[in-house]
Amino acid sequence: MIKWLFINRSIRTKIVWSTILTSLIPMLVLSFLFYATSTRSLERTIYRTTNQNAEYLAGYLNQYFRDISTSALQVYGYDNHILELMSHGGSGGDADFFNTRNALKNYYQAVADKNKDAIIRILIYGADDRLRDSWSRAASYDAIPFDASIPHYAEMLDLPFQQSLSFTYADKVLNQNLFVYAITIYDPFKHTKVGSLVFYIQEKELMKAVEANNKAPNVIVLQNSRGEAFYATNDRYADSISAYAPPANTNARTNPKLIAFEKRKDLLVGTSYLDNGNLSLSVVYPNDELARHRTNTLYITVGAFFFAMACIALLSMLAQQYITRPIQRLGAAMKTVRKGNFHVTLNQPIHYRDDISELTRNFNYMTEKIRELIEMRFQLQLRNKEAQLLALQMQINPHFLYNALQTIGGKAVLSGDYDIHEMCRALGDMFRYSFYEGNTESTIGQELAHVGNYLYIQQFRFEDALRTEFDVPAELMDVSVVRFVMQPVIENVVVHALGGPDERRLLVRVRAERDGEDVVLTVRDNGPGIDAARLASLRSGLEQRSLEVFTGVSIGLKNVHERIRLMYGDAYGLEIDSGPGAETGTAIRIRIPYRKRGEAHA
């Protein structure tokens, strides 16, 4: 249907149709968003977050009161000296007295260390509810009274087994709010009362410990076993807090992180039982998110408007793909052609007759013609390259001399002159090597054999004035190289180093070595060297390519350099290093790719 609306139509018609189509769907989406947005998903998110916060806070406070409870239960240690004091008073000998005092001192220090000096006063009462001993962190705290002015005074020293009592009150003597934790100590086997312990903590220390783990605007409420809210962040939600009631579930009694949540009005109230303090923790989360949800309708309406505009833009882009996509495909194809790939053809249905389709067909015709021209040019260059290689090879291929040398060598043997025969043999091998037409490539080993024949002949001429040294590893002997590259270089050394009027003993060193993926052949002599101007001219001549195949010049370094580059590329060829002066010498390096004979060069 959409294809029928846009194929073979004008751009204006396509835009009109795209506008009509993109105006239909946004209203449906807007209605869906209105009914899909509800408070349920938000409540689940808030519940998950508040549950995590409540679990962390419950675990922290339970550990806080566990430290206090553990401090009270430490009286069971110290060799029962403290329990004996609580049960029977201070009767006994001097030894018992000092042991008891020492045990009390250690006990007070252990309690202070465990609770980080939060406890300011400790009262130890015996089974007869008479004060046995006391400790204060400072002398001023000795004035804290323990009488009827304190709430729960009558029942603090007679609590049930494994029960504690916590509360806060305003002490009039110190003019401070104090937190009191009382617990009755029982014989663990007989369950008979041994005595009681009363701990005093400044309320601000408790507040600091609680609020350090709270986040506004959350409200924390702590209730003791009497249902009294002895601590609350504020009284704003006092009516929303249920009275203290120990959970019937045993797991809930022992796991403070088991939070029970209730939704009340716009609040979430979480309640946890802190077994170590015989307390209940209530965390009130003012669920302002739910209240703000009532204003979300306005935001959804505004958001739906912008969403509808986005949908119109999106659908317009989808509808205009019949305009822009062919142009984009054409542009991408042109970029591919610009990178050198002319094998690009755009598929175009024959029955399309719009303007862009015509451009596509013309592009396909253009790339096809360019491919044909490139193939013709490539074939022409390939033939020219082969012609150059063959022409350069023909310069060093005098076949007719080989037959003549065989005849001269035979005559010399008949005459008994074997030196002439060996010279003719060496020269004939040289011509046979250069005349071989089976392949334009040879090996380093064969090149060195050819050089050996040449030097054998030169040895008759120069005798002791010419010495040679070869340093070529055996594993490089089979490396492929263009035929007839070593002998012209050696000949150049002999001609220029020994051709002068002065008598000189020439040493020519030939060395081959592996250099990464290349092989470097170095021919070094101890001759007079080349002056700077002449060296610069030679290097410049090597870099300038000959425009004609047959130049009429003699075989030399340029011939070798061009043949190597034609075969392997511009990265290879000859390099010349030298300097003027006696015994300076000249080094000519021939760089070729490392590959065995028969392998293709990449």
Secondary structure, DSSP 8 states (H G I E B T S, - for coil): -HHHHHTT--HHHHHHHHHHHHTTHHHHHHHHHHHH--HHHHHHHHHHHHHHHHHHHHHHHHHHHHHHHHHHHGGG-GGGHHHHHHHHTT-S-HHHHHHHHHHHHHHHHHHHHHTTT-EEEEEEEETTS-EEEEEESSGGGGG---STTSTTTTTTTS--TT-EEEEEEEETTTTEEEEEEEEEEE-TTT--EEEEEEEEEEHHHHHHHHHTT--TT-EEEEE-TTS-EEEES-STTGGGS------S-HHHHH-TT--EEEEETTEEEEEEEEGGGTEEEEEEEE-HHHHHGGGHHHHHHHHHHHHHHHHHHHHHHHHTHHHHHHHHHHHHHHHHHHTT---------TT--SHHHHHHHHHHHHHHHHHHHHHHHHHHHHHHHHHHHHHHHHTT--HHHHHHHHHHHHHHHHHT-HHHHHHHHHHHHHHHHHH--S-SEEEHHHHHHHHHHHHHHHHHHHGGGEEEEEE--GGGTTBEEESSSHHHHHHHHHHHHHSSSS---EEEEEEEEEETTEEEEEEEE-S----HHHHHHHHHHHHS--SSS-----SSHHHHHHHHHHHH-TT-EEEEEE-SSTT--EEEEEEEE--BTT----
